[in-house]
Amino acid sequence: MIPVPGLGVLSTSYPRHPGDPAGRFVAELCGWLADAGHQVQVLAPRPAASEHRAVRVETLPAGRLLFGSGAPDNLRSLRAKIEAPLFTARLALTCHRLARRWDAVISHWLLPCGVVAARSTRLPHLAVAHSSDVHLLCRLPVARQLLRALDRPRTRLVLTSEALRERLLPLALDAGTRRLVQQAAVQRMGTTPAPVQSSTRPKNDIPPGTRVVLFVGRLVPVKGLDWLIRGLAWLGRPEVLLVVLGDGPERRRLQQLAHRLALASRFVGEVGPTQRDGWLDTAELLVLPSVVLPDGRFDAAPVVLLEAMAAGLPVIATRTGGADELIQHDHNGLLVPPATVGPLAMALARLLDDKALRRRLAEAGQRTAGRLTWDVVGRRLRALLLEL
């Protein structure tokens, strides 16, 4: 089969402005595809902006459905429940109208993008499932019907974590849907090559002797930041500063918790890639303390782990979702049980006290990230499309 020239990309998350972290991995994949010679057109909620001159973005009004806490949490409100079918209808109509220009489609998040792409076109289609979309699907009364809607002749399911297959299989009752899930490819999203430390990066105002423990992510319950705050407070290291990059509905509560526990912390908010890389240069380690929520939701394949590894930063993560598929304990990172203070605090102490361990984990982490650059991931996804 000849290479696919025209690609449509459907996503419910895309950078709203230069430096916006939301949906950045979608934009990076689109940029790689454009650099590889494809004509890429993105359908995404408004506002969205392309930083790549060869990637065209068509925006659709979505109200507040897809921002803030994200669709799975927002859908608990009446306003979002009204906005959801309106956005889905606009997406389907626009996809149907533009599909004649495309040779293939990639959709990110099964709801609504995966279902819309599968039903609105007959093109080769990769439906990429991340995490929040799978957990939203599982809690809907029409979950089996929606999953069955993806079972189209030229649609291939792509999972960013093997753990997502286990969540979807109980919904796959007929032979076609079960085959769709069982034959799904597992492919994490990629990362850019390790940034080179540079004197042109912004210098962070950190007192001499301060040791930075970094957290990057949305401030929502599934990220488990409160457990990191408790673990660091229990550790009682006055020289350690927790730096939090990201924003979200939990920010005020988490700041109050850090203040109540007398933990030195700095909540920076959302930052662009340059500032983020500057903090990756400054920090001694990164922690991702994700938890499993009561409804079963977990972090499937957090890209921040790969970004930290690519930057040569040792990482600690919890054994949830896809983290333990990426990290081999004591080889390229440390793993601890979720929602626990003691094991996390001990892992923090171990890494802070052992420079040789930090170096060893960082070097192995860089090798791991090197196997998941966008050049590697992009070629794999394109190969999957060409098989359809």
KOLDRENMI-749552 format. One record per residue (C-alpha): x, y, z; residue number from 1; residue in three letters. Coordinates in steps of 0.02 Angstrom, whole numbers, always signed. Each point is the difference from the previous one (the first is absolute). Layout:
BEGIN
+--------+--------+--------+-----+--------+
|   east |  north |     up | num | residu |
+--------+--------+--------+-----+--------+
|      X |      Y |      Z | NUM |    ALA |
...
+--------+--------+--------+-----+--------+
This chain:
BEGIN
+--------+--------+--------+-----+--------+
|   east |  north |     up | num | residu |
+--------+--------+--------+-----+--------+
|     +0 |     +0 |     +0 |   1 |    MET |
|    +63 |   +176 |    -40 |   2 |    ILE |
|    +33 |   +121 |   +145 |   3 |    PRO |
|   -152 |    +91 |    +68 |   4 |    VAL |
|    +11 |   +184 |    -56 |   5 |    PRO |
|   -154 |    +80 |    +79 |   6 |    GLY |
|    -40 |    -27 |   +184 |   7 |    LEU |
|   -146 |    +60 |   +105 |   8 |    GLY |
|    +30 |     +7 |   +187 |   9 |    VAL |
|   -146 |    +12 |   +122 |  10 |    LEU |
|    +38 |    +50 |   +180 |  11 |    SER |
|    -93 |    +71 |   +149 |  12 |    THR |
|   +161 |    +78 |    +65 |  13 |    SER |
|   +123 |   +109 |    -96 |  14 |    TYR |
|   +112 |   +146 |    +52 |  15 |    PRO |
|   -105 |   +158 |    +16 |  16 |    ARG |
|   +149 |   +116 |    -19 |  17 |    HIS |
|   +190 |    -14 |    -22 |  18 |    PRO |
|    +74 |    -91 |   +148 |  19 |    GLY |
|   -167 |    -71 |    +62 |  20 |    ASP |
|    +30 |   -175 |    +72 |  21 |    PRO |
|   -178 |    -59 |    -37 |  22 |    ALA |
|     +1 |   -129 |   -139 |  23 |    GLY |
|   +183 |    +37 |    -39 |  24 |    ARG |
|    +40 |   -180 |    -44 |  25 |    PHE |
|   -138 |     +6 |   -132 |  26 |    VAL |
|    +78 |   +156 |    -75 |  27 |    ALA |
|   +174 |    -78 |     +5 |  28 |    GLU |
|    -62 |   -154 |    -92 |  29 |    LEU |
|    -85 |   +110 |   -130 |  30 |    CYS |
|   +162 |    +97 |    -21 |  31 |    GLY |
|    +98 |   -160 |    -27 |  32 |    TRP |
|   -126 |    -61 |   -129 |  33 |    LEU |
|     +9 |   +167 |    -92 |  34 |    ALA |
|   +190 |     -5 |     +1 |  35 |    ASP |
|    -11 |   -177 |    -70 |  36 |    ALA |
|    -93 |    +68 |   -152 |  37 |    GLY |
|   -183 |    -19 |    +48 |  38 |    HIS |
|   -133 |   +133 |    -20 |  39 |    GLN |
|    -74 |     +9 |   +175 |  40 |    VAL |
|   -167 |    +79 |    +44 |  41 |    GLN |
|    -55 |     +2 |   +182 |  42 |    VAL |
|   -177 |    +15 |    +68 |  43 |    LEU |
|     +5 |    +60 |   +180 |  44 |    ALA |
|   -103 |   +103 |   +124 |  45 |    PRO |
|    +14 |   +188 |     -7 |  46 |    ARG |
|   +117 |    +82 |    +45 |  47 |    PRO |
|   +144 |    -95 |    -81 |  48 |    ALA |
|   +152 |    +60 |    -95 |  49 |    ALA |
|   +131 |    -87 |   -104 |  50 |    SER |
|   +183 |    +38 |    +32 |  51 |    GLU |
|    +50 |    -97 |   -157 |  52 |    HIS |
|    -19 |    +91 |   -165 |  53 |    ARG |
|    -49 |   -159 |    -92 |  54 |    ALA |
|   -136 |    -55 |   +122 |  55 |    VAL |
|   -172 |    +76 |    -29 |  56 |    ARG |
|   -121 |     +9 |   +145 |  57 |    VAL |
|   -189 |    +13 |    -17 |  58 |    GLU |
|    -79 |    +49 |   +166 |  59 |    THR |
|   -175 |    -39 |    +63 |  60 |    LEU |
|    -94 |    +84 |   +144 |  61 |    PRO |
|     -7 |   -111 |   +154 |  62 |    ALA |
|    -49 |   +118 |   +141 |  63 |    GLY |
|    +80 |    -57 |   +162 |  64 |    ARG |
|    -26 |   -185 |    -31 |  65 |    LEU |
|   +181 |    -44 |    -35 |  66 |    LEU |
|    +96 |   +121 |   +109 |  67 |    PHE |
|    +34 |    +19 |   +186 |  68 |    GLY |
|    -21 |   -170 |    +82 |  69 |    SER |
|    -28 |    -85 |   -168 |  70 |    GLY |
|   -153 |    -82 |    -77 |  71 |    ALA |
|    -16 |   -150 |   +119 |  72 |    PRO |
|    -20 |   +114 |   +151 |  73 |    ASP |
|    -86 |   +143 |    -92 |  74 |    ASN |
|   -137 |   -118 |    -59 |  75 |    LEU |
|    -69 |     -6 |   +175 |  76 |    ARG |
|    -72 |   +174 |    -32 |  77 |    SER |
|   -160 |    +34 |    -97 |  78 |    LEU |
|    +85 |   +130 |   -109 |  79 |    ARG |
|   +132 |   -124 |    -60 |  80 |    ALA |
|   -132 |   -132 |    -32 |  81 |    LYS |
|    -84 |   +123 |   -118 |  82 |    ILE |
|   +163 |    +52 |    -83 |  83 |    GLU |
|    +61 |   -178 |    -31 |  84 |    ALA |
|   -126 |    -52 |   -136 |  85 |    PRO |
|    +16 |   +171 |    -83 |  86 |    LEU |
|   +189 |    -14 |    -13 |  87 |    PHE |
|    -13 |   -180 |    -60 |  88 |    THR |
|   -123 |    +49 |   -137 |  89 |    ALA |
|   +113 |   +143 |    -58 |  90 |    ARG |
|   +149 |   -116 |     +0 |  91 |    LEU |
|    -91 |   -134 |   -101 |  92 |    ALA |
|    -64 |   +124 |   -130 |  93 |    LEU |
|   +171 |    +81 |    -21 |  94 |    THR |
|    +88 |   -167 |     -9 |  95 |    CYS |
|   -121 |    -62 |   -134 |  96 |    HIS |
|    +24 |   +161 |   -100 |  97 |    ARG |
|   +190 |     +1 |     +6 |  98 |    LEU |
|    +31 |   -188 |    -14 |  99 |    ALA |
|     +2 |     +7 |   -190 | 100 |    ARG |
|   +167 |    +91 |    +14 | 101 |    ARG |
|    +77 |   -136 |   +109 | 102 |    TRP |
|    +73 |   -170 |    -33 | 103 |    ASP |
|     -1 |    -57 |   +182 | 104 |    ALA |
|    -55 |    +57 |   +174 | 105 |    VAL |
|    +76 |     -3 |   +173 | 106 |    ILE |
|   -115 |    +34 |   +146 | 107 |    SER |
|    +53 |    +36 |   +178 | 108 |    HIS |
|   -118 |    -51 |   +140 | 109 |    TRP |
|   -138 |   -122 |    -44 | 110 |    LEU |
|   -139 |   +117 |    +54 | 111 |    LEU |
|    -53 |    +85 |   -105 | 112 |    PRO |
|   +143 |     +4 |   -125 | 113 |    CYS |
|    +27 |   -186 |    -24 | 114 |    GLY |
|   -184 |    -40 |    -23 | 115 |    VAL |
|    -26 |   +151 |   -115 | 116 |    VAL |
|   +148 |    -45 |   -112 | 117 |    ALA |
|    -52 |   -182 |    -11 | 118 |    ALA |
|   -180 |    +41 |    -47 | 119 |    ARG |
|    +29 |   +156 |   -108 | 120 |    SER |
|   +130 |    -70 |   -119 | 121 |    THR |
|    +52 |   -163 |    -81 | 122 |    ARG |
|   +183 |    +48 |     +3 | 123 |    LEU |
|   +142 |    -92 |    +87 | 124 |    PRO |
|    -18 |    +55 |   +180 | 125 |    HIS |
|   +105 |    -14 |   +157 | 126 |    LEU |
|   -108 |    +28 |   +155 | 127 |    ALA |
|   +121 |    +44 |   +141 | 128 |    VAL |
|    -66 |    -33 |   +176 | 129 |    ALA |
|    +89 |    +89 |   +142 | 130 |    HIS |
|    -78 |    -18 |   +172 | 131 |    SER |
|   -135 |   +124 |    +46 | 132 |    SER |
|   -100 |    -48 |   -155 | 133 |    ASP |
|     +3 |   -185 |    +44 | 134 |    VAL |
|    -57 |    +33 |   +178 | 135 |    HIS |
|   -138 |   +117 |    -62 | 136 |    LEU |
|    -56 |   -135 |   -122 | 137 |    LEU |
|     -5 |   -131 |   +138 | 138 |    CYS |
|   -119 |   +100 |   +107 | 139 |    ARG |
|   -127 |    +38 |   -138 | 140 |    LEU |
|   -157 |   -109 |    -15 | 141 |    PRO |
|    +27 |    -13 |   -188 | 142 |    VAL |
|   +184 |    -49 |    +16 | 143 |    ALA |
|    -17 |   -164 |    -96 | 144 |    ARG |
|    -91 |    +84 |   -145 | 145 |    GLN |
|   +131 |   +138 |    -11 | 146 |    LEU |
|   +142 |   -124 |     -1 | 147 |    LEU |
|    -90 |   -101 |   -134 | 148 |    ARG |
|    -12 |   +160 |   -104 | 149 |    ALA |
|   +189 |     -4 |    -16 | 150 |    LEU |
|     -4 |   -172 |    -80 | 151 |    ASP |
|    +17 |    +56 |   -180 | 152 |    ARG |
|    +95 |    -92 |   -140 | 153 |    PRO |
|   +146 |   +125 |     -9 | 154 |    ARG |
|    +10 |    +57 |   +181 | 155 |    THR |
|   +144 |    -57 |   +112 | 156 |    ARG |
|     -4 |    +32 |   +187 | 157 |    LEU |
|   +161 |    +66 |    +78 | 158 |    VAL |
|    +22 |     -5 |   +190 | 159 |    LEU |
|   +128 |   +107 |    +89 | 160 |    THR |
|    +10 |   -130 |   +139 | 161 |    SER |
|    -29 |   -187 |    +10 | 162 |    GLU |
|   -102 |    +34 |   +158 | 163 |    ALA |
|   -135 |    +80 |   -109 | 164 |    LEU |
|    -33 |   -165 |    -88 | 165 |    ARG |
|    -54 |    -76 |   +165 | 166 |    GLU |
|   -124 |   +143 |    +25 | 167 |    ARG |
|    -76 |    -20 |   -173 | 168 |    LEU |
|    -12 |   -189 |    -15 | 169 |    LEU |
|   -152 |    -17 |   +117 | 170 |    PRO |
|    -96 |   +116 |   -118 | 171 |    LEU |
|    +42 |   -102 |   -155 | 172 |    ALA |
|   -138 |   -130 |     -2 | 173 |    LEU |
|    -18 |    -36 |   -186 | 174 |    ASP |
|   +134 |    -82 |   -107 | 175 |    ALA |
|    +42 |   +155 |   -103 | 176 |    GLY |
|    +22 |   +117 |   +147 | 177 |    THR |
|   +100 |   -129 |    +96 | 178 |    ARG |
|   +116 |    -21 |   -149 | 179 |    ARG |
|    +19 |   +190 |    -11 | 180 |    LEU |
|    +59 |     +8 |   +181 | 181 |    VAL |
|   +105 |   -158 |     -1 | 182 |    GLN |
|    +92 |    +52 |   -158 | 183 |    GLN |
|    +27 |   +180 |    +57 | 184 |    ALA |
|   +179 |    +61 |    -15 | 185 |    ALA |
|    +83 |    +70 |   +155 | 186 |    VAL |
|   +100 |   +157 |    -34 | 187 |    GLN |
|    +48 |   +138 |   +120 | 188 |    ARG |
|     +6 |   +176 |    -65 | 189 |    MET |
|   +174 |    +67 |    -35 | 190 |    GLY |
|   +116 |   +135 |    +62 | 191 |    THR |
|   +125 |   +118 |    -76 | 192 |    THR |
|   +186 |    -41 |    +14 | 193 |    PRO |
|    +84 |    +47 |   +163 | 194 |    ALA |
|    +19 |   +189 |     +9 | 195 |    PRO |
|   +178 |    +62 |    +14 | 196 |    VAL |
|    +31 |   +107 |   +153 | 197 |    GLN |
|    +26 |   +178 |    -55 | 198 |    SER |
|    +49 |   +164 |    +81 | 199 |    SER |
|   -139 |    +82 |   -100 | 200 |    THR |
|   -132 |    -86 |   +105 | 201 |    ARG |
|    -85 |   +104 |   +135 | 202 |    PRO |
|    +89 |    -11 |   +168 | 203 |    LYS |
|   -114 |    -52 |   +143 | 204 |    ASN |
|     +8 |   +104 |   +157 | 205 |    ASP |
|    +51 |   -139 |   +119 | 206 |    ILE |
|   +104 |    +33 |   +157 | 207 |    PRO |
|   +171 |    -85 |     +5 | 208 |    PRO |
|     -6 |   -173 |    +77 | 209 |    GLY |
|   -183 |    -27 |    -45 | 210 |    THR |
|    -43 |   -171 |    -72 | 211 |    ARG |
|   -150 |     +2 |   -118 | 212 |    VAL |
|   -124 |   -144 |    -10 | 213 |    VAL |
|   -107 |    +28 |   -154 | 214 |    LEU |
|   -181 |    -42 |    -40 | 215 |    PHE |
|    -74 |    +35 |   -172 | 216 |    VAL |
|   -183 |    -28 |    -42 | 217 |    GLY |
|   -179 |    +56 |    +16 | 218 |    ARG |
|    -56 |    +29 |   +178 | 219 |    LEU |
|   -139 |   -128 |     +4 | 220 |    VAL |
|    -30 |   -145 |   +123 | 221 |    PRO |
|    +68 |   -139 |   -112 | 222 |    VAL |
|   +173 |    +80 |     +2 | 223 |    LYS |
|    +17 |    -33 |   +188 | 224 |    GLY |
|   +101 |   +156 |    +40 | 225 |    LEU |
|    -68 |     +4 |   +178 | 226 |    ASP |
|    +95 |   -163 |    +34 | 227 |    TRP |
|   +163 |    +79 |    -58 | 228 |    LEU |
|    -32 |   +150 |   +112 | 229 |    ILE |
|    -29 |   -115 |   +149 | 230 |    ARG |
|   +151 |   -107 |    -42 | 231 |    GLY |
|   +118 |   +149 |    -10 | 232 |    LEU |
|    -72 |    +76 |   +159 | 233 |    ALA |
|    +24 |   -167 |    +90 | 234 |    TRP |
|   +179 |     -6 |    -64 | 235 |    LEU |
|    +36 |   +168 |    +83 | 236 |    GLY |
|   +144 |    +61 |   -109 | 237 |    ARG |
|     +9 |   +191 |    +18 | 238 |    PRO |
|   +116 |    +15 |   -151 | 239 |    GLU |
|   -129 |    -81 |   -117 | 240 |    VAL |
|   -118 |   +109 |   -102 | 241 |    LEU |
|   -151 |    -75 |    -88 | 242 |    LEU |
|    -29 |    +88 |   -167 | 243 |    VAL |
|   -168 |    -29 |    -83 | 244 |    VAL |
|    -23 |    +37 |   -185 | 245 |    LEU |
|   -181 |     -5 |    -54 | 246 |    GLY |
|   -170 |    +63 |    +48 | 247 |    ASP |
|   -173 |    -67 |    +32 | 248 |    GLY |
|   -150 |     -2 |   +117 | 249 |    PRO |
|    +99 |    -79 |   +143 | 250 |    GLU |
|   +131 |   +139 |     +8 | 251 |    ARG |
|    -69 |    +98 |   +147 | 252 |    ARG |
|    -31 |   -155 |   +107 | 253 |    ARG |
|   +175 |    -66 |    -35 | 254 |    LEU |
|    +81 |   +166 |    +40 | 255 |    GLN |
|    -94 |     +5 |   +165 | 256 |    GLN |
|    +56 |   -178 |    +39 | 257 |    LEU |
|   +183 |    +44 |    -33 | 258 |    ALA |
|    -17 |   +156 |   +110 | 259 |    HIS |
|    -84 |    -97 |   +141 | 260 |    ARG |
|   +140 |   -130 |     -2 | 261 |    LEU |
|   +133 |   +137 |     -5 | 262 |    ALA |
|    +73 |    -69 |   -162 | 263 |    LEU |
|   +107 |   +116 |   -103 | 264 |    ALA |
|    -88 |     +5 |   -168 | 265 |    SER |
|    -20 |   +107 |   -154 | 266 |    ARG |
|   -154 |    -16 |   -110 | 267 |    PHE |
|    +58 |    +75 |   -164 | 268 |    VAL |
|   -157 |    -33 |   -104 | 269 |    GLY |
|     +1 |    -44 |   -185 | 270 |    GLU |
|   +164 |    +32 |    -90 | 271 |    VAL |
|    +61 |    -10 |   -179 | 272 |    GLY |
|   +130 |   -123 |    -64 | 273 |    PRO |
|   +148 |   +116 |    +32 | 274 |    THR |
|    -45 |    +30 |   +182 | 275 |    GLN |
|    -40 |   -184 |    +24 | 276 |    ARG |
|   +170 |    -50 |    -68 | 277 |    ASP |
|    +80 |   +128 |   +116 | 278 |    GLY |
|    -82 |    -84 |   +149 | 279 |    TRP |
|    +53 |   -171 |    -64 | 280 |    LEU |
|   +179 |    +67 |     +1 | 281 |    ASP |
|    -21 |    +67 |   +177 | 282 |    THR |
|    -85 |   -149 |    +84 | 283 |    ALA |
|    +87 |   -150 |    +76 | 284 |    GLU |
|   -145 |   -118 |    -33 | 285 |    LEU |
|   -179 |     -9 |    -61 | 286 |    LEU |
|   -143 |    -89 |    +88 | 287 |    VAL |
|   -163 |    -58 |    -75 | 288 |    LEU |
|   -108 |    -61 |   +147 | 289 |    PRO |
|   -155 |    -50 |   -100 | 290 |    SER |
|   -139 |    -97 |    +86 | 291 |    VAL |
|   -146 |   -110 |    -51 | 292 |    VAL |
|   -165 |    +89 |    +32 | 293 |    LEU |
|   -151 |    -89 |    +76 | 294 |    PRO |
|    -81 |    -12 |   -172 | 295 |    ASP |
|   +154 |    -92 |    -67 | 296 |    GLY |
|    +76 |   +146 |    -93 | 297 |    ARG |
|   +190 |     +5 |    -13 | 298 |    PHE |
|   +139 |    +85 |    -96 | 299 |    ASP |
|    +31 |   -111 |   -152 | 300 |    ALA |
|   +161 |    +68 |    -76 | 301 |    ALA |
|    +54 |   +168 |    +71 | 302 |    PRO |
|   +114 |    +85 |   -126 | 303 |    VAL |
|    +86 |    +99 |   +138 | 304 |    VAL |
|    +97 |   -155 |    +52 | 305 |    LEU |
|    +78 |    -13 |   -172 | 306 |    LEU |
|    +36 |   +186 |     -5 | 307 |    GLU |
|    +92 |    -11 |   +166 | 308 |    ALA |
|    +96 |   -154 |    -56 | 309 |    MET |
|    +48 |    +85 |   -163 | 310 |    ALA |
|    +67 |   +146 |   +100 | 311 |    ALA |
|   +109 |   -115 |   +105 | 312 |    GLY |
|   -103 |    +17 |   +159 | 313 |    LEU |
|    -25 |   -152 |   +115 | 314 |    PRO |
|   -183 |    -39 |    +34 | 315 |    VAL |
|   -111 |    -76 |   +133 | 316 |    ILE |
|   -175 |    -58 |    -46 | 317 |    ALA |
|   -138 |   -106 |    +73 | 318 |    THR |
|    -48 |   -172 |    -62 | 319 |    ARG |
|   -157 |    +57 |    -90 | 320 |    THR |
|    -60 |     -5 |   -180 | 321 |    GLY |
|   +143 |     +5 |   -122 | 322 |    GLY |
|   +139 |    +64 |   +113 | 323 |    ALA |
|    +56 |   -175 |    +45 | 324 |    ASP |
|     -2 |    -47 |   -185 | 325 |    GLU |
|   +130 |   +136 |    -31 | 326 |    LEU |
|   +102 |     -8 |   +159 | 327 |    ILE |
|   +100 |   -150 |    +57 | 328 |    GLN |
|    +24 |    +23 |   +186 | 329 |    HIS |
|   +178 |    +41 |    +49 | 330 |    ASP |
|    +55 |     -1 |   -183 | 331 |    HIS |
|    -69 |   +157 |    -83 | 332 |    ASN |
|   -101 |    +69 |   +146 | 333 |    GLY |
|    -78 |    -44 |   +166 | 334 |    LEU |
|   -176 |    -67 |    +24 | 335 |    LEU |
|   -104 |    +12 |   +160 | 336 |    VAL |
|   -178 |    -53 |    +45 | 337 |    PRO |
|   -131 |   +135 |    -33 | 338 |    PRO |
|    -83 |   +101 |   +139 | 339 |    ALA |
|   +132 |    -38 |   +130 | 340 |    THR |
|   +111 |   +119 |    +99 | 341 |    VAL |
|   +134 |   -113 |    +74 | 342 |    GLY |
|    +62 |    -90 |   -158 | 343 |    PRO |
|     +0 |   +163 |    -99 | 344 |    LEU |
|    +96 |    +92 |   +136 | 345 |    ALA |
|   +128 |   -140 |     +9 | 346 |    MET |
|    +24 |     +3 |   -190 | 347 |    ALA |
|    +23 |   +188 |     +8 | 348 |    LEU |
|   +130 |    -16 |   +138 | 349 |    ALA |
|    +91 |   -138 |    -93 | 350 |    ARG |
|    +13 |   +101 |   -161 | 351 |    LEU |
|    +45 |   +164 |    +86 | 352 |    LEU |
|   +138 |    -84 |   +100 | 353 |    ASP |
|    +79 |   -103 |   -139 | 354 |    ASP |
|    +82 |    +99 |   -140 | 355 |    LYS |
|    +62 |   -157 |    -88 | 356 |    ALA |
|   -177 |    -70 |     -4 | 357 |    LEU |
|    -67 |   +162 |    -72 | 358 |    ARG |
|   +130 |     -6 |   -138 | 359 |    ARG |
|    -31 |   -184 |    -39 | 360 |    ARG |
|   -190 |    +20 |    -10 | 361 |    LEU |
|    +17 |   +158 |   -104 | 362 |    ALA |
|   +114 |    -83 |   -128 | 363 |    GLU |
|   -116 |   -151 |    -16 | 364 |    ALA |
|   -149 |   +117 |    -13 | 365 |    GLY |
|    +80 |    +94 |   -144 | 366 |    GLN |
|    +26 |   -164 |    -92 | 367 |    ARG |
|   -185 |    -41 |    +27 | 368 |    THR |
|    -55 |   +169 |    -64 | 369 |    ALA |
|   +114 |    -20 |   -150 | 370 |    GLY |
|   -103 |   -151 |    -54 | 371 |    ARG |
|   -159 |   +105 |     +4 | 372 |    LEU |
|    +43 |   +158 |    -96 | 373 |    THR |
|   -128 |    +68 |   -122 | 374 |    TRP |
|   +104 |    -67 |   -143 | 375 |    ASP |
|    -22 |   -176 |    +68 | 376 |    VAL |
|   -182 |    +19 |    +54 | 377 |    VAL |
|    -51 |    +95 |   -156 | 378 |    GLY |
|    +72 |   -134 |   -114 | 379 |    ARG |
|    -91 |   -135 |    +99 | 380 |    ARG |
|   -168 |    +88 |    -10 | 381 |    LEU |
|    +22 |    +35 |   -185 | 382 |    ARG |
|    +42 |   -184 |    -29 | 383 |    ALA |
|   -159 |    -51 |    +90 | 384 |    LEU |
|    -99 |   +115 |   -114 | 385 |    LEU |
|    +79 |    -71 |   -156 | 386 |    LEU |
|    -52 |   -175 |    +54 | 387 |    GLU |
|   -185 |    +48 |     -8 | 388 |    LEU |
+--------+--------+--------+-----+--------+
